[in-house]
Amino acid sequence: MPENREYVTCAGERGSINISEDVIALIAAGETLAVEGVASLVSSPGKEIIDIIGRKGAPRGVKINIDGKSVAIDVFIMIELGRSVNDTGGAVQRAVKEAVESSVGLEATVVNVHVCGISLKKHKQ
């Protein structure tokens, strides 16, 4: 396993399961994009540089911080024009929290939604 990534270990009677932080980030990204009103995820400049060098990692627009059996999640999004920022952000928080807790078994203590902008719809000419 790569040494730069953090893993959560879930011990069972038949052995242990190691879950990468990238898996948690993918779950969070998928649920975020499924919320109506979310136009896209937004990546940070540091993430863009890492992608250019060729190192694969967590999806753009999601930051994960694992602390024992709990996880703090930050998602960075663009919202569609005309959507309620509060309603969309709240829906993202609920969807991500529920998905991570049911899929991975970690408590999502914090889901921070950072609205980075409004996406204008493209009109056909």
C-alpha positions in Angstrom: 0.0 0.0 0.0 1.3 3.5 -0.7 2.7 5.2 2.3 1.3 8.7 1.6 -2.3 7.7 2.0 -4.2 7.2 5.2 -6.2 4.0 5.7 -9.0 3.1 8.1 -8.7 -0.4 9.4 -11.9 -2.3 10.3 -11.0 -5.4 12.2 -13.4 -8.4 12.0 -13.4 -12.0 13.0 -12.0 -13.2 9.7 -9.3 -10.5 9.3 -9.2 -6.7 8.7 -10.4 -4.4 5.9 -8.3 -1.4 5.0 -10.2 1.5 3.4 -8.3 4.2 1.7 -9.2 7.9 2.1 -9.5 8.0 -1.7 -12.5 5.6 -1.5 -14.2 7.9 1.0 -13.5 10.8 -1.2 -14.9 9.0 -4.3 -18.1 8.2 -2.3 -18.4 11.9 -1.2 -17.8 13.1 -4.8 -20.4 10.8 -6.3 -23.0 11.8 -3.8 -22.3 15.5 -4.2 -22.6 15.4 -7.9 -25.9 13.5 -7.6 -27.5 16.3 -5.7 -29.8 18.4 -7.8 -28.5 21.9 -8.3 -24.8 21.0 -8.1 -23.1 21.9 -11.3 -19.6 20.5 -10.6 -16.9 20.0 -8.1 -14.1 22.6 -7.9 -10.5 21.7 -7.4 -7.8 23.7 -5.6 -4.7 25.0 -7.4 -2.5 22.5 -5.4 -4.6 19.6 -6.7 -4.2 20.8 -10.3 -0.4 20.8 -9.9 -0.5 17.3 -8.5 -2.6 16.1 -11.4 -0.1 17.7 -13.9 2.8 15.8 -12.4 0.8 12.6 -12.8 0.2 11.5 -9.3 -3.3 10.0 -9.0 -5.2 10.8 -5.9 -8.6 11.7 -4.5 -11.1 13.3 -6.8 -11.1 17.0 -7.3 -13.1 19.1 -5.0 -13.1 16.8 -2.0 -10.8 16.9 1.0 -10.9 14.1 3.7 -9.5 14.2 7.2 -9.6 10.9 9.1 -9.3 10.9 12.9 -9.8 7.5 14.3 -13.3 6.2 13.6 -14.6 9.6 12.4 -14.0 11.7 9.3 -14.3 15.3 8.4 -15.2 16.1 4.8 -14.9 19.3 2.8 -16.5 19.5 -0.6 -16.0 22.4 -3.0 -18.8 23.0 -5.5 -20.3 25.2 -8.2 -24.1 25.6 -8.0 -26.4 26.0 -11.0 -27.8 29.5 -11.6 -31.2 29.9 -10.0 -30.8 27.3 -7.3 -31.0 28.1 -3.6 -27.4 28.0 -2.1 -28.7 27.0 1.4 -31.0 24.3 0.1 -28.4 22.8 -2.2 -25.6 23.0 0.4 -27.8 21.3 3.0 -28.8 18.6 0.6 -25.1 17.9 -0.2 -24.3 17.7 3.6 -27.1 15.2 4.2 -26.3 13.0 1.1 -22.6 12.9 1.8 -23.0 12.2 5.5 -25.5 9.4 4.9 -23.5 7.8 2.1 -20.2 7.7 4.0 -21.7 6.5 7.3 -23.6 3.7 5.5 -20.9 2.6 3.1 -17.8 2.9 5.2 -19.1 2.7 8.7 -17.3 5.9 9.9 -19.0 8.7 11.6 -19.0 11.8 9.4 -18.6 14.4 12.1 -18.4 17.3 9.8 -19.4 17.9 6.2 -18.3 21.4 5.1 -19.7 22.6 1.8 -17.8 25.4 0.1 -19.8 27.1 -2.6 -17.1 28.5 -4.9 -19.3 30.0 -7.5 -22.5 29.9 -9.7 -22.5 28.1 -12.9 -24.2 29.8 -15.8 -26.2 27.5 -18.0 -25.2 27.6 -21.7 -28.0 28.5 -24.0 -28.3 26.9 -27.4 -28.2 29.3 -30.3 
